[in-house]
Amino acid sequence: MNRRTLLRATVVGGGTAAFAGGLWQQAFAAPAQPGAGPYGPLGAPDANGLQLPAGFTSRVVARSLRRVAGTRYSWHPAPDGGACFPDGAGWIYVSNSEVPIVGGASAVRFDATGKITSAYRILGNTMVNCAGGATPWGTWLSCEEYDLGLVYETDPYGARSAQRRPAMGRFTHEAAACDPVRKVVYLTEDESDGCFYRFRPNTWGDLSAGVLEVMVGSGPGAVEWRRVPSPEVWLTPTRDQVSGALRFQGGEGCYYAEGVCYFTTKGDNRVWAYDAEQGMLSLAYDDDLVPAGAAPLTGVDNVTGAASGDLYVAEDGGNMEINLITPDGTVAPFSRLNGHDESEITGPAFSPDGTRLYFSSQRGASGFVAGTDGVTYEVTGPFRR
């Protein structure tokens, strides 16, 4: 029995609990399957090479090593994880830079009409800042992706200096998502045998001290959490310090909504759903559980969500798409970027009003590994809200 057949027998046959939480308005027992998306088919490529459904348009916001339009600030190379923050009647888009030595993160400020008013650095001189996550108190957690990587808490508005948060562990950090109900921060780890963590700060809103825990269990189903003994200074990596820690094949994006934390693993093209209230882990999507050769979503990476309950999952490779997973369990392409075959889609994030989606092509059309050809886009249209 091959992996596809075994997984289908286990998951569809009842080995996985149905999903809960407000994001999945209709619980279902099986992972998402291909189908028609809510916006219809993709159109022909536009002037920016993007294929979008009818009614949606795109513009280029920034290009790596070039000045952001209307500013004197040069956009960083290799744009990666990102998030949006309200700014009066306007908003700010924050983006990491996944390069060594200088790393860090930058921000672009927009007014109420969407006009760019400024761009600036909010973090520098860090290592391969990959993804991260926004906090409920308006900061951006920028995560370093290497063995001794740290989480940096940054100010999207550029008024305060970034702060190291070593209590959140030293490991190959990828993404973060805050759960304000349980007052924890979930963390993914980009290792082939990585783990899924949560950080419990001593005081919610202050990430300077707390307890790092790792998910323990045997796979989809009931899971629990155990304390990592030495998260900051270690001879044994954090993922190997707790017996029974669940292993995941390359943790990537992480997104929380209404009691459920969704995270992706690139090694097996899966989107996971952790029901925090029930303590249950399920599969929201697995490319081995769709008809052979018909998987619309491969190379799963960054993930975000809309108020409608739709998940938006970006591809690292694949055919450079962002795919939707709808609350009724349908997965379908929302956008496709042409001519960037050696790149990856990164940093999807919605403006606060849900009308604009931001994301980047990390290495652009050239595919140059240093990311000096990166491009950051904005898509505007009738998003479901």
Secondary structure, DSSP 8 states (H G I E B T S, - for coil): --HHHHHHHHIIIIIS----STTSSS--SS--EE---TT-S--S--TTSEE--TT-EEEEEEEBTSB-TTSS-BB-SSEEEEEEEEETTEEEEEEEE--STT--EEEEEE-TTS-EEEEEEEE-S-S-EEEEEE-TTS-EEEEEBSTT--EEEE-TTSSS--EE-GGG-SSBEEEEEEETTTTEEEEEE-STTB-EEEEEEEETTEEEEEEEEEEESSSSEE-EEEE-S-SSS-SS-GGGSSTTB--BSSEEEEEEETTEEEEEETTTTEEEEEETTTTEEEEEEEGGGS-TT--S--SEEEEEE-TTS-EEEEESSTTSEEEEE-TTSEEEEEEEE-S-TT--EEEEEE-TTSSEEEEEESSTTTT-TT-TT-EEEEEES----
